[in-house]
Amino acid sequence: MHFQNMPVKYLLYIEILLKNNITIRYDIAKELKVKNQSTIAKFLKQTIEQNYVKIKSVDMKFDIPALKKDMESKTSLIMAKTFKK
């Protein structure tokens, strides 16, 4: 589950609420310390696809400050290259 424009590294955690009211919380920030993004993305995608009929909802918490910081730095870099004399 690599978002089109959103790497897994910006996810803090994902909570999957099952129809039997059991909540599975996957701490992605913790997992990123020992696994790479593609491994985590494949696991999440596989888990959601295999248990689709059992899932009531999926909640994702994003690391907004890190995302904002990266977007601002990349925007500044692009602007500097664009208007470079």
N, C-alpha and C positions, 0 to 999 in steps of 0.2 A: 504494500500500500504506500507507494511513493506518490504523493500528490503531484499533479501536473507542475505546479509552481511552488510547492511547499515541501521541503525535505522533512523526513521524520525527526530530525534533530530539533525541530521547533516544538515538538509535542512533549509535554511534561508527563502526562499520563493519559490512559484511555480507560474508561469504565464501560463495561458491557453488562447491561441489565437484561437478564433472561426472563422469559415469560413466567417462570416459577418464582420470581422475585429474588433470585440469587444474583448478586453483583460481583463481577470479576473485575478487579482493578489491576492493570498492567502498568507498572511504573517505568516508563520509557527513559526518563532522565537517569535512573539508576542502571538500567540495562545498557545504555549507551557507553557506560564505563567499561563494560566487558564484551559487548557485541557491536558489530558495525551496523550502519543504518539499513543496508539491504537485507541483512538477516532478520532484523526486527520487522521490516516492512513485509517480507515474505511470510513470517510467522503470523502477523496480524491479518494479512489478507487471507491466508489459509484458514485461520481460526474463524473469521467472520463468514467466509464462504461455506465452510463445513457445518457451521451451526446457525446458518441464516434463519431457519424456521423456528429455532428456539429463542432467538434474540428479540427482545421487546424494544430496546433502544441502545444507542451507542453515544457516549459523551466523551468529547475530547477536550483536554485543557492544553492550550498553547502557551508557549513562553513568549508573550507579546513584547516585553522589553528587549529580548535578544533579537527577535524578528525585526522590530523597529530599528534597532541599532544597525543591523546588517543592511537593511533597506536604505537607511540614510547614508551609510558609508559607500554602498554601491552606487547610489544616486550621485553622490558627490564625485566619485571617481569618473562616472560617465559624463557628468557635466564638465569636469575638468578636461577630459579628452576632447569633448565636443567643441569647447570654446578656447582651446589651446591655440596660441598664436605662434 
